[in-house]
Amino acid sequence: MKGQRQREAKPLKQQGAKERRERLKRRRIKAAKKVALVTTALLAIAFFAFWAYGRIVEKPKWTSVPTMPSYHLTAAGLPHEPYNTNPPTSGPHVAYIAKWGVHTEPIPKELQVHNLEDGGVLVQYKCPAGCPDLVAKLEGIVKRYDRAILAAYPGMDKTIALTAWGVIDTFDEFDEKRITRFIKAYIGIDHHR
């Protein structure tokens, strides 16, 4: 009898251990499913937040343009191929640069281009009837930066033009945020080859 009870007890022990393993396996599967569900939910939230942020944040409006060959001219105004933007963003230029800061007169195109090549940003404006308020606002921005120039540029279609090497943005209404974003994005990048 004693041996028979031991034989019956052994399968019960094995059966109990098997049930415990099955319960443990079910718990692990359940925990793995929860982790997968939480991870999927967090990834979905992160993706949505990134997508929403991209739609809310204003995208830059500036245009990248192909850069032209940049060789030195002996003087401004000498014949050369026409620039591919107005104001220019690359191309033939003189061997010296314009003084950084505020200018009251237009700067020759061949001089502007060398400043751009040296990591400068030009902020130019067109005001047929004069615009002291706009000029004062633009001066306030340009004076914050060491490689920026403000100058009149009567030969353009829009009121304001921002130029850097191979990049241009033109618009009619003053927008300080837009101007400072452009300057910060491009100022100080040297383009000598």
CYANA upper distance limits for C-alpha pairs under 8 A (distance plus 0.5 A):
  1 MET  CA      5 ARG  CA      6.79
  2 LYS  CA      6 GLN  CA      6.93
  3 GLY  CA      7 ARG  CA      6.73
  4 GLN  CA      8 GLU  CA      6.79
  5 ARG  CA      9 ALA  CA      6.50
  6 GLN  CA     10 LYS  CA      6.62
  7 ARG  CA     11 PRO  CA      7.46
  8 GLU  CA     12 LEU  CA      7.08
  9 ALA  CA     13 LYS  CA      6.66
 10 LYS  CA     14 GLN  CA      6.68
 11 PRO  CA     15 GLN  CA      6.32
 12 LEU  CA     16 GLY  CA      6.53
 13 LYS  CA     17 ALA  CA      6.67
 14 GLN  CA     18 LYS  CA      6.58
 15 GLN  CA     19 GLU  CA      6.70
 16 GLY  CA     20 ARG  CA      6.70
 17 ALA  CA     21 ARG  CA      6.70
 18 LYS  CA     22 GLU  CA      6.69
 19 GLU  CA     23 ARG  CA      6.57
 20 ARG  CA     24 LEU  CA      6.54
 21 ARG  CA     25 LYS  CA      6.48
 22 GLU  CA     26 ARG  CA      6.61
 23 ARG  CA     27 ARG  CA      6.65
 24 LEU  CA     28 ARG  CA      6.69
 25 LYS  CA     29 ILE  CA      6.69
 26 ARG  CA     30 LYS  CA      6.53
 27 ARG  CA     31 ALA  CA      6.53
 28 ARG  CA     32 ALA  CA      6.50
 29 ILE  CA     33 LYS  CA      6.63
 30 LYS  CA     34 LYS  CA      6.79
 31 ALA  CA     35 VAL  CA      6.71
 32 ALA  CA     36 ALA  CA      6.58
 33 LYS  CA     37 LEU  CA      6.52
 34 LYS  CA     38 VAL  CA      6.55
 35 VAL  CA     39 THR  CA      6.45
 36 ALA  CA     40 THR  CA      6.51
 37 LEU  CA     41 ALA  CA      6.62
 38 VAL  CA     42 LEU  CA      6.63
 39 THR  CA     43 LEU  CA      6.62
 40 THR  CA     44 ALA  CA      6.59
 41 ALA  CA     45 ILE  CA      6.68
 42 LEU  CA     46 ALA  CA      6.57
 43 LEU  CA     47 PHE  CA      6.52
 44 ALA  CA     48 PHE  CA      6.60
 45 ILE  CA     49 ALA  CA      6.55
 46 ALA  CA     50 PHE  CA      6.60
 47 PHE  CA     51 TRP  CA      6.57
 48 PHE  CA     52 ALA  CA      6.45
 49 ALA  CA     53 TYR  CA      6.46
 50 PHE  CA     54 GLY  CA      6.68
 51 TRP  CA     55 ARG  CA      6.90
 52 ALA  CA     56 ILE  CA      6.69
 53 TYR  CA     57 VAL  CA      6.45
 54 GLY  CA     58 GLU  CA      8.41
 60 PRO  CA    178 ARG  CA      8.21
 61 LYS  CA    169 ASP  CA      7.13
 62 TRP  CA    167 VAL  CA      7.22
 62 TRP  CA    168 ILE  CA      6.03
 62 TRP  CA    169 ASP  CA      4.81
 62 TRP  CA    170 THR  CA      8.12
 62 TRP  CA    182 PHE  CA      8.43
 63 THR  CA    167 VAL  CA      6.06
 63 THR  CA    168 ILE  CA      5.82
 63 THR  CA    169 ASP  CA      6.64
 64 SER  CA    166 GLY  CA      6.21
 64 SER  CA    167 VAL  CA      4.94
 64 SER  CA    168 ILE  CA      7.09
 65 VAL  CA     89 THR  CA      8.49
 65 VAL  CA    166 GLY  CA      5.66
 65 VAL  CA    167 VAL  CA      6.38
 65 VAL  CA    168 ILE  CA      8.18
 66 PRO  CA    166 GLY  CA      6.68
 67 THR  CA     89 THR  CA      7.84
 67 THR  CA     90 SER  CA      5.97
 67 THR  CA     91 GLY  CA      7.40
 67 THR  CA    165 TRP  CA      8.04
 67 THR  CA    166 GLY  CA      5.79
 68 MET  CA     83 TYR  CA      8.26
 68 MET  CA     84 ASN  CA      8.21
 68 MET  CA     90 SER  CA      6.04
 68 MET  CA     91 GLY  CA      5.09
 68 MET  CA     92 PRO  CA      8.28
 69 PRO  CA     90 SER  CA      8.05
 69 PRO  CA     91 GLY  CA      5.71
 69 PRO  CA     92 PRO  CA      7.19
 70 SER  CA     90 SER  CA      7.17
 70 SER  CA     91 GLY  CA      4.90
 70 SER  CA     92 PRO  CA      5.23
 70 SER  CA     93 HIS  CA      7.30
 71 TYR  CA     91 GLY  CA      7.52
 71 TYR  CA     92 PRO  CA      5.44
 71 TYR  CA     93 HIS  CA      6.90
 72 HIS  CA     92 PRO  CA      6.35
 72 HIS  CA     93 HIS  CA      5.61
 72 HIS  CA     94 VAL  CA      5.67
 72 HIS  CA     95 ALA  CA      6.19
 73 LEU  CA     78 LEU  CA      7.69
 73 LEU  CA     92 PRO  CA      7.01
 73 LEU  CA     93 HIS  CA      6.05
 73 LEU  CA     94 VAL  CA      5.29
 73 LEU  CA     95 ALA  CA      7.39
 74 THR  CA     78 LEU  CA      8.32
 74 THR  CA     94 VAL  CA      6.58
 74 THR  CA     95 ALA  CA      7.74
 75 ALA  CA     94 VAL  CA      6.38
 76 ALA  CA     93 HIS  CA      7.85
 76 ALA  CA     94 VAL  CA      6.70
 76 ALA  CA    108 PRO  CA      7.21
 76 ALA  CA    109 LYS  CA      8.17
 76 ALA  CA    110 GLU  CA      5.95
 76 ALA  CA    111 LEU  CA      7.39
 77 GLY  CA    108 PRO  CA      8.23
 77 GLY  CA    110 GLU  CA      7.74
 80 HIS  CA     92 PRO  CA      7.67
 83 TYR  CA     88 PRO  CA      6.23
 83 TYR  CA     89 THR  CA      8.36
 83 TYR  CA     90 SER  CA      7.90
 83 TYR  CA     91 GLY  CA      7.04
 84 ASN  CA     88 PRO  CA      7.28
 84 ASN  CA     89 THR  CA      8.34
 85 THR  CA     89 THR  CA      6.93
 85 THR  CA    168 ILE  CA      8.44
 86 ASN  CA    155 GLY  CA      8.43
 86 ASN  CA    156 MET  CA      6.93
 87 PRO  CA    109 LYS  CA      7.81
 87 PRO  CA    153 TYR  CA      8.41
 87 PRO  CA    156 MET  CA      7.55
 87 PRO  CA    161 ALA  CA      7.89
 87 PRO  CA    163 THR  CA      7.84
 88 PRO  CA    109 LYS  CA      7.09
 88 PRO  CA    112 GLN  CA      8.14
 88 PRO  CA    113 VAL  CA      7.12
 88 PRO  CA    163 THR  CA      8.01
 89 THR  CA    113 VAL  CA      6.81
 89 THR  CA    116 LEU  CA      7.56
 89 THR  CA    163 THR  CA      6.51
 89 THR  CA    164 ALA  CA      6.45
 89 THR  CA    165 TRP  CA      5.57
 89 THR  CA    166 GLY  CA      5.48
 89 THR  CA    167 VAL  CA      6.69
 89 THR  CA    168 ILE  CA      7.39
 90 SER  CA    113 VAL  CA      6.10
 90 SER  CA    116 LEU  CA      7.88
 90 SER  CA    117 GLU  CA      7.84
 90 SER  CA    165 TRP  CA      6.26
 90 SER  CA    166 GLY  CA      6.46
 91 GLY  CA    113 VAL  CA      7.24
 92 PRO  CA    110 GLU  CA      6.97
 92 PRO  CA    113 VAL  CA      7.88
 93 HIS  CA    109 LYS  CA      8.26
 93 HIS  CA    110 GLU  CA      4.72
 93 HIS  CA    111 LEU  CA      6.48
 93 HIS  CA    112 GLN  CA      8.31
 93 HIS  CA    113 VAL  CA      6.25
 93 HIS  CA    114 HIS  CA      6.15
 94 VAL  CA    110 GLU  CA      6.20
 94 VAL  CA    111 LEU  CA      6.30
 94 VAL  CA    114 HIS  CA      7.14
 95 ALA  CA    114 HIS  CA      7.71
 96 TYR  CA    111 LEU  CA      7.64
 96 TYR  CA    114 HIS  CA      7.40
 97 ILE  CA    111 LEU  CA      6.35
 97 ILE  CA    112 GLN  CA      7.82
 97 ILE  CA    114 HIS  CA      6.20
 97 ILE  CA    115 ASN  CA      5.88
 98 ALA  CA    107 ILE  CA      8.23
 98 ALA  CA    111 LEU  CA      6.74
 98 ALA  CA    112 GLN  CA      7.51
 98 ALA  CA    115 ASN  CA      7.12
 99 LYS  CA    149 ILE  CA      8.39
100 TRP  CA    146 ASP  CA      7.34
100 TRP  CA    147 ARG  CA      6.30
100 TRP  CA    148 ALA  CA      6.29
100 TRP  CA    149 ILE  CA      5.78
101 GLY  CA    142 VAL  CA      7.28
101 GLY  CA    143 LYS  CA      6.88
101 GLY  CA    146 ASP  CA      7.95
101 GLY  CA    147 ARG  CA      8.05
101 GLY  CA    148 ALA  CA      6.44
101 GLY  CA    149 ILE  CA      5.16
101 GLY  CA    150 LEU  CA      6.75
102 VAL  CA    139 GLU  CA      7.16
102 VAL  CA    142 VAL  CA      7.90
102 VAL  CA    143 LYS  CA      8.02
102 VAL  CA    149 ILE  CA      6.23
102 VAL  CA    150 LEU  CA      5.26
102 VAL  CA    151 ALA  CA      6.86
103 HIS  CA    107 ILE  CA      8.44
103 HIS  CA    149 ILE  CA      7.76
103 HIS  CA    150 LEU  CA      6.39
103 HIS  CA    151 ALA  CA      5.43
103 HIS  CA    152 ALA  CA      8.12
104 THR  CA    151 ALA  CA      6.57
104 THR  CA    152 ALA  CA      7.30
105 GLU  CA    151 ALA  CA      6.76
105 GLU  CA    152 ALA  CA      6.52
106 PRO  CA    151 ALA  CA      6.08
106 PRO  CA    152 ALA  CA      5.39
106 PRO  CA    153 TYR  CA      5.95
106 PRO  CA    154 PRO  CA      8.24
107 ILE  CA    111 LEU  CA      7.17
107 ILE  CA    112 GLN  CA      6.91
107 ILE  CA    151 ALA  CA      7.36
107 ILE  CA    152 ALA  CA      8.30
107 ILE  CA    153 TYR  CA      8.23
108 PRO  CA    112 GLN  CA      6.87
109 LYS  CA    113 VAL  CA      6.82
110 GLU  CA    114 HIS  CA      7.47
111 LEU  CA    115 ASN  CA      7.29
112 GLN  CA    116 LEU  CA      6.93
112 GLN  CA    122 LEU  CA      8.16
113 VAL  CA    117 GLU  CA      6.71
113 VAL  CA    165 TRP  CA      8.29
114 HIS  CA    118 ASP  CA      6.76
115 ASN  CA    119 GLY  CA      7.17
115 ASN  CA    120 GLY  CA      5.74
115 ASN  CA    121 VAL  CA      8.07
116 LEU  CA    120 GLY  CA      5.01
116 LEU  CA    121 VAL  CA      6.51
116 LEU  CA    122 LEU  CA      8.00
116 LEU  CA    163 THR  CA      8.16
116 LEU  CA    164 ALA  CA      5.92
116 LEU  CA    165 TRP  CA      5.70
117 GLU  CA    165 TRP  CA      6.49
117 GLU  CA    190 ASP  CA      6.56
117 GLU  CA    191 HIS  CA      5.43
117 GLU  CA    192 HIS  CA      6.86
118 ASP  CA    188 GLY  CA      7.89
118 ASP  CA    189 ILE  CA      7.68
118 ASP  CA    190 ASP  CA      5.43
118 ASP  CA    191 HIS  CA      6.75
118 ASP  CA    192 HIS  CA      7.68
119 GLY  CA    147 ARG  CA      7.52
119 GLY  CA    164 ALA  CA      8.02
119 GLY  CA    165 TRP  CA      7.98
119 GLY  CA    186 TYR  CA      7.71
119 GLY  CA    187 ILE  CA      6.01
119 GLY  CA    188 GLY  CA      4.73
119 GLY  CA    189 ILE  CA      4.84
119 GLY  CA    190 ASP  CA      4.97
119 GLY  CA    191 HIS  CA      7.20
120 GLY  CA    147 ARG  CA      5.33
120 GLY  CA    148 ALA  CA      6.03
120 GLY  CA    149 ILE  CA      8.09
120 GLY  CA    164 ALA  CA      7.01
120 GLY  CA    186 TYR  CA      8.14
120 GLY  CA    187 ILE  CA      5.95
120 GLY  CA    188 GLY  CA      6.65
120 GLY  CA    189 ILE  CA      8.07
121 VAL  CA    147 ARG  CA      7.06
121 VAL  CA    148 ALA  CA      5.37
121 VAL  CA    149 ILE  CA      6.94
121 VAL  CA    162 LEU  CA      7.60
121 VAL  CA    163 THR  CA      6.22
121 VAL  CA    164 ALA  CA      5.42
121 VAL  CA    183 ILE  CA      6.76
121 VAL  CA    186 TYR  CA      7.45
121 VAL  CA    187 ILE  CA      6.35
122 LEU  CA    148 ALA  CA      6.24
122 LEU  CA    149 ILE  CA      5.31
122 LEU  CA    150 LEU  CA      6.55
122 LEU  CA    151 ALA  CA      8.21
122 LEU  CA    161 ALA  CA      8.35
122 LEU  CA    162 LEU  CA      6.22
122 LEU  CA    163 THR  CA      5.73
122 LEU  CA    164 ALA  CA      7.21
123 VAL  CA    138 LEU  CA      8.22
123 VAL  CA    142 VAL  CA      8.11
123 VAL  CA    148 ALA  CA      7.92
123 VAL  CA    149 ILE  CA      6.52
123 VAL  CA    150 LEU  CA      5.34
123 VAL  CA    151 ALA  CA      7.15
123 VAL  CA    160 ILE  CA      7.65
123 VAL  CA    161 ALA  CA      6.37
123 VAL  CA    162 LEU  CA      5.28
123 VAL  CA    163 THR  CA      7.24
124 GLN  CA    149 ILE  CA      8.49
124 GLN  CA    150 LEU  CA      6.12
124 GLN  CA    151 ALA  CA      5.47
124 GLN  CA    152 ALA  CA      5.85
124 GLN  CA    153 TYR  CA      6.19
124 GLN  CA    160 ILE  CA      6.21
124 GLN  CA    161 ALA  CA      5.65
124 GLN  CA    162 LEU  CA      6.99
125 TYR  CA    135 VAL  CA      8.44
125 TYR  CA    151 ALA  CA      7.18
125 TYR  CA    152 ALA  CA      5.46
125 TYR  CA    153 TYR  CA      6.01
125 TYR  CA    154 PRO  CA      7.77
125 TYR  CA    159 THR  CA      5.84
125 TYR  CA    160 ILE  CA      4.97
125 TYR  CA    161 ALA  CA      6.78
126 LYS  CA    152 ALA  CA      6.47
126 LYS  CA    153 TYR  CA      5.96
126 LYS  CA    154 PRO  CA      5.40
126 LYS  CA    155 GLY  CA      8.02
126 LYS  CA    156 MET  CA      7.46
126 LYS  CA    158 LYS  CA      7.62
126 LYS  CA    159 THR  CA      5.34
126 LYS  CA    160 ILE  CA      7.05
127 CYS  CA    131 CYS  CA      6.32
127 CYS  CA    152 ALA  CA      8.46
127 CYS  CA    154 PRO  CA      7.74
127 CYS  CA    159 THR  CA      7.17
128 PRO  CA    154 PRO  CA      8.00
131 CYS  CA    135 VAL  CA      6.76
132 PRO  CA    136 ALA  CA      6.52
133 ASP  CA    137 LYS  CA      6.85
134 LEU  CA    138 LEU  CA      6.68
134 LEU  CA    174 PHE  CA      7.73
135 VAL  CA    139 GLU  CA      6.48
136 ALA  CA    140 GLY  CA      6.73
137 LYS  CA    141 ILE  CA      7.15
138 LEU  CA    142 VAL  CA      6.69
138 LEU  CA    150 LEU  CA      7.78
139 GLU  CA    143 LYS  CA      6.42
139 GLU  CA    150 LEU  CA      7.28
140 GLY  CA    144 ARG  CA      7.58
141 ILE  CA    145 TYR  CA      8.21
141 ILE  CA    176 GLU  CA      8.15
141 ILE  CA    180 THR  CA      7.80
142 VAL  CA    148 ALA  CA      6.34
142 VAL  CA    149 ILE  CA      7.00
142 VAL  CA    150 LEU  CA      6.93
143 LYS  CA    148 ALA  CA      8.19
147 ARG  CA    187 ILE  CA      7.04
147 ARG  CA    188 GLY  CA      7.30
148 ALA  CA    183 ILE  CA      8.34
148 ALA  CA    187 ILE  CA      7.97
158 LYS  CA    170 THR  CA      6.53
158 LYS  CA    171 PHE  CA      5.99
158 LYS  CA    172 ASP  CA      5.92
159 THR  CA    170 THR  CA      7.98
159 THR  CA    171 PHE  CA      6.65
159 THR  CA    172 ASP  CA      5.10
159 THR  CA    173 GLU  CA      7.84
160 ILE  CA    170 THR  CA      6.10
160 ILE  CA    171 PHE  CA      5.93
160 ILE  CA    172 ASP  CA      6.40
160 ILE  CA    173 GLU  CA      8.17
160 ILE  CA    174 PHE  CA      8.16
161 ALA  CA    168 ILE  CA      7.59
161 ALA  CA    169 ASP  CA      6.21
161 ALA  CA    170 THR  CA      4.85
161 ALA  CA    171 PHE  CA      7.16
162 LEU  CA    168 ILE  CA      6.15
162 LEU  CA    169 ASP  CA      5.60
162 LEU  CA    170 THR  CA      6.81
162 LEU  CA    179 ILE  CA      7.86
162 LEU  CA    182 PHE  CA      7.97
163 THR  CA    167 VAL  CA      6.30
163 THR  CA    168 ILE  CA      5.10
163 THR  CA    169 ASP  CA      7.11
164 ALA  CA    168 ILE  CA      7.01
164 ALA  CA    186 TYR  CA      6.88
164 ALA  CA    187 ILE  CA      8.21
165 TRP  CA    191 HIS  CA      7.84
175 ASP  CA    179 ILE  CA      6.81
176 GLU  CA    180 THR  CA      6.60
177 LYS  CA    181 ARG  CA      6.56
178 ARG  CA    182 PHE  CA      6.81
179 ILE  CA    183 ILE  CA      6.78
180 THR  CA    184 LYS  CA      6.49
181 ARG  CA    185 ALA  CA      6.55
182 PHE  CA    186 TYR  CA      6.91
183 ILE  CA    187 ILE  CA      6.00
